Amino acid sequence: MIYEPQMFVNCAETELGKKLWDFLNKPETFIRMETATNLNKTAVEGFAKEMLRIFEDEFALLKPFSLNSTALFGFNHKHHNG
C-alpha cells in the first residue's frame, strides 16, 4: 500500500513513523483489525495494546500535545481498564 501522509508528513518521515508504518502493515496487525471489526469493536482496539507495548519507550519520549497514546486512542493506556 502506498501512503501519502499529507498532514502527517513530519511524523511519517521519522524513524518512529517508519517503524509504526511497518507495524501497521504486518499481516498479524491486519488480522487483529479485522477480528476487532468482526466483534463490533473499532479496528484500532485490535492492535492498540500491542502497539503501545512495542513502542512504549518511543511514545514516552514524545512531547505533550504531539503524537501520543491519548491523542491516538482517546485514553491513557496506563490507566485504561480495557
PLY file of the C-alpha trace (Angstrom):
ply
format ascii 1.0
element vertex 82
property float x
property float y
property float z
element edge 81
property int vertex1
property int vertex2
end_header
0.00 0.00 0.00
1.29 3.45 -0.84
0.57 6.04 1.82
0.78 9.76 1.21
0.99 11.28 4.70
-0.08 14.83 3.79
-0.67 16.44 7.22
1.40 13.73 8.98
4.45 14.10 6.74
6.69 15.19 9.63
5.81 12.06 11.60
5.88 9.69 8.61
9.42 10.70 7.68
10.83 9.97 11.15
12.35 6.68 12.22
9.39 6.15 14.56
6.92 6.91 11.79
8.56 4.32 9.55
8.53 1.72 12.35
4.85 2.43 13.03
4.02 2.06 9.33
5.85 -1.28 9.23
3.93 -2.42 12.32
0.59 -1.36 10.85
1.31 -3.26 7.65
2.16 -6.60 9.29
-0.26 -9.40 8.37
-0.98 -10.07 12.06
-1.96 -6.42 12.58
-4.45 -6.70 9.72
-5.84 -9.89 11.29
-6.23 -8.13 14.64
-8.02 -5.19 12.99
-10.36 -7.50 11.08
-11.11 -9.57 14.18
-11.89 -6.46 16.24
-14.17 -5.19 13.49
-15.97 -8.54 13.33
-16.55 -8.25 17.08
-18.14 -4.81 16.57
-15.11 -3.04 18.03
-13.04 -0.36 16.35
-10.17 -1.72 14.30
-7.63 0.12 16.47
-8.79 -1.87 19.51
-7.39 -4.96 17.84
-3.80 -3.73 17.89
-3.59 -0.75 20.26
-2.30 -2.65 23.31
0.33 -4.47 21.25
1.45 -1.26 19.58
1.65 0.58 22.89
3.66 -2.31 24.37
6.11 -2.37 21.46
6.51 1.40 21.18
6.11 2.33 24.86
9.60 3.81 25.18
9.29 5.82 21.96
5.86 7.16 22.92
7.13 8.12 26.38
9.71 10.42 24.75
7.15 12.39 22.74
6.32 15.92 23.81
2.86 16.69 25.20
0.32 17.55 22.50
2.34 15.66 19.91
1.65 12.12 18.72
0.82 10.23 21.92
-1.45 7.41 23.03
-4.13 9.73 24.37
-4.34 11.60 21.08
-4.22 8.37 19.08
-6.68 6.29 21.05
-8.57 8.63 23.34
-7.32 7.03 26.54
-4.21 6.80 28.66
-3.12 3.17 28.32
-1.54 3.07 31.79
-4.93 3.83 33.38
-7.23 2.12 30.89
-9.18 -0.86 32.19
-9.80 -2.40 28.77
0 1
1 2
2 3
3 4
4 5
5 6
6 7
7 8
8 9
9 10
10 11
11 12
12 13
13 14
14 15
15 16
16 17
17 18
18 19
19 20
20 21
21 22
22 23
23 24
24 25
25 26
26 27
27 28
28 29
29 30
30 31
31 32
32 33
33 34
34 35
35 36
36 37
37 38
38 39
39 40
40 41
41 42
42 43
43 44
44 45
45 46
46 47
47 48
48 49
49 50
50 51
51 52
52 53
53 54
54 55
55 56
56 57
57 58
58 59
59 60
60 61
61 62
62 63
63 64
64 65
65 66
66 67
67 68
68 69
69 70
70 71
71 72
72 73
73 74
74 75
75 76
76 77
77 78
78 79
79 80
80 81
